């Protein structure tokens, strides 16, 4: 199963959805993590401005089949490895469903860069250190690569006792 980070972006119907979402002209999905983000049922519910029961009714699920084949008339969840895994949807699939099935005229997906977290900062520091190590290793004299030749080189550089 793909990891599901907590939702930081915004998902919601556009400005012309003021009539309760029925016949909305616009849908705007905003996600983080460069489009690899998966949205939950609650986020889809907010995006298409429908009830939770309606989202589940539209979802392509089958109690006998864990991952049913793609159905263009349904909202298709991402691959699940266990029946107990939550239903998660790719933003592009939600947009396709809103455009093709719900007939929302304009669908917009915005991908925002997430703010730098402590983990991202630590990972960038580790990357910089690894790159510095690589530069030092590349700058070293490229001597013999087999151990026998390396030993002979070291023996010649030591003065006899």
C-alpha positions as CSV (number, residue, x, y, z in Angstrom):
1,X,0.0,0.0,0.0
2,X,1.2,3.5,-0.7
3,X,1.8,5.7,2.3
4,X,-0.9,8.3,3.1
5,X,0.5,11.4,4.7
6,X,-1.9,13.7,6.6
7,X,-3.6,16.1,4.4
8,X,-2.1,19.6,4.3
9,X,-3.6,21.0,1.1
10,X,-7.0,22.1,0.3
11,X,-9.7,20.3,-1.6
12,X,-12.9,21.9,-2.4
13,X,-15.5,22.9,-5.0
14,X,-14.8,26.1,-6.9
15,X,-16.5,29.4,-6.5
16,X,-19.4,28.5,-8.7
17,X,-20.4,25.6,-6.4
18,X,-22.4,27.9,-4.2
19,X,-25.6,26.0,-5.0
20,X,-24.7,23.1,-2.7
21,X,-22.6,21.3,-5.3
22,X,-25.4,20.1,-7.5
23,X,-24.5,21.1,-11.0
24,X,-21.3,22.7,-9.9
25,X,-19.3,24.2,-12.8
26,X,-15.8,23.9,-11.2
27,X,-13.9,21.5,-9.0
28,X,-10.5,22.4,-7.6
29,X,-8.2,19.7,-6.1
30,X,-5.1,20.8,-4.3
31,X,-2.5,18.2,-3.2
32,X,1.0,18.1,-2.0
33,X,4.0,15.9,-2.6
34,X,4.3,16.5,-6.4
35,X,1.1,14.6,-7.4
36,X,1.9,11.4,-5.6
37,X,-0.5,12.3,-2.8
38,X,-3.5,10.1,-2.3
39,X,-6.8,11.5,-1.0
40,X,-9.1,9.9,1.5
41,X,-12.9,9.4,1.2
42,X,-13.4,12.5,3.4
43,X,-11.3,14.7,1.0
44,X,-13.2,13.4,-2.0
45,X,-16.5,14.1,-0.2
46,X,-15.4,17.7,0.4
47,X,-14.1,18.0,-3.2
48,X,-17.2,16.9,-5.0
49,X,-19.5,18.3,-2.3
50,X,-21.4,15.1,-1.9
51,X,-22.4,13.0,1.2
52,X,-20.1,10.3,2.4
53,X,-22.7,7.7,1.5
54,X,-22.8,9.0,-2.1
55,X,-19.0,8.8,-2.4
56,X,-19.1,5.2,-1.2
57,X,-22.0,4.5,-3.7
58,X,-19.9,5.9,-6.6
59,X,-16.7,4.0,-5.5
60,X,-15.7,0.9,-7.5
61,X,-15.6,-1.7,-4.7
62,X,-16.7,-5.3,-4.4
63,X,-16.8,-7.3,-1.2
64,X,-15.6,-10.4,-3.0
65,X,-12.8,-8.8,-5.0
66,X,-10.1,-6.7,-3.2
67,X,-9.1,-4.7,-6.3
68,X,-11.8,-4.8,-9.0
69,X,-10.9,-3.9,-12.6
70,X,-11.2,-0.3,-13.8
71,X,-14.7,0.9,-14.3
72,X,-15.0,4.2,-16.2
73,X,-18.4,4.9,-14.6
74,X,-17.1,4.6,-11.1
75,X,-14.6,6.3,-8.8
76,X,-11.7,3.8,-8.8
77,X,-9.6,3.6,-5.6
78,X,-5.8,2.9,-5.6
79,X,-4.5,-0.6,-5.2
80,X,-5.1,-2.1,-1.7
81,X,-3.2,-5.0,-0.2
82,X,-5.8,-5.8,2.5
83,X,-9.5,-5.5,2.7
84,X,-9.1,-3.4,5.9
85,X,-6.9,-0.8,4.2
86,X,-8.6,2.6,3.8
87,X,-9.9,3.6,0.4
88,X,-7.5,6.1,-1.1
89,X,-7.8,7.9,-4.5
90,X,-5.3,9.6,-6.8
91,X,-6.3,13.3,-7.4
92,X,-6.3,12.6,-11.2
93,X,-8.8,9.8,-10.7
94,X,-11.1,12.1,-8.7
95,X,-10.7,14.8,-11.4
96,X,-11.6,12.2,-14.1
97,X,-14.6,11.0,-12.2
98,X,-15.8,14.6,-11.5
99,X,-15.4,15.6,-15.2
100,X,-16.7,12.4,-16.9
101,X,-19.3,11.1,-14.5
102,X,-20.5,14.0,-12.5
103,X,-20.2,16.4,-15.5
104,X,-18.4,19.1,-13.6
105,X,-17.3,21.4,-16.4
106,X,-14.0,22.7,-15.2
107,X,-11.7,20.5,-13.1
108,X,-8.4,21.9,-11.8
109,X,-5.7,20.0,-10.0
110,X,-3.1,22.1,-8.2
111,X,0.1,20.5,-6.9
112,X,1.8,22.6,-4.2
113,X,5.3,22.2,-2.8
114,X,4.9,21.2,0.8
115,X,6.7,23.3,3.4
116,X,10.1,22.0,4.4
117,X,9.8,19.8,7.4
118,X,12.5,18.7,9.9
119,X,12.7,15.3,8.2
120,X,13.3,17.0,4.8
121,X,15.9,19.3,6.3
122,X,17.7,16.3,7.9
123,X,17.6,14.4,4.6
124,X,19.0,17.3,2.7
125,X,21.9,17.6,5.2
126,X,22.6,13.9,4.8
127,X,22.6,14.3,1.0
128,X,25.0,17.2,1.2
129,X,27.4,15.1,3.4
130,X,27.2,12.1,1.1
131,X,28.0,14.4,-1.9
132,X,31.0,15.8,-0.1
133,X,32.2,12.3,0.7
134,X,31.8,11.4,-3.0
135,X,33.8,14.4,-4.1
136,X,36.6,13.5,-1.7
137,X,36.7,9.9,-2.9
138,X,36.8,11.1,-6.5
139,X,39.6,13.5,-5.8
140,X,41.8,10.8,-4.2
141,X,44.6,9.3,-6.4
142,X,43.1,6.3,-8.2
143,X,45.7,3.7,-7.3
144,X,45.6,-0.1,-8.1
145,X,42.3,-1.7,-7.6
146,X,43.4,-5.3,-6.8
147,X,44.6,-6.0,-3.3
148,X,48.0,-7.5,-4.3
149,X,49.0,-4.5,-6.3
150,X,47.9,-2.2,-3.5
151,X,49.9,-4.2,-0.9
152,X,53.0,-4.0,-3.2
153,X,52.5,-0.2,-3.5
154,X,52.3,0.2,0.3
155,X,55.4,-2.1,0.8
156,X,57.4,0.1,-1.6
157,X,56.4,3.3,0.2
158,X,57.6,2.0,3.7
159,X,61.2,2.3,4.6
160,X,62.9,-1.0,5.6
161,X,63.4,-1.4,9.3
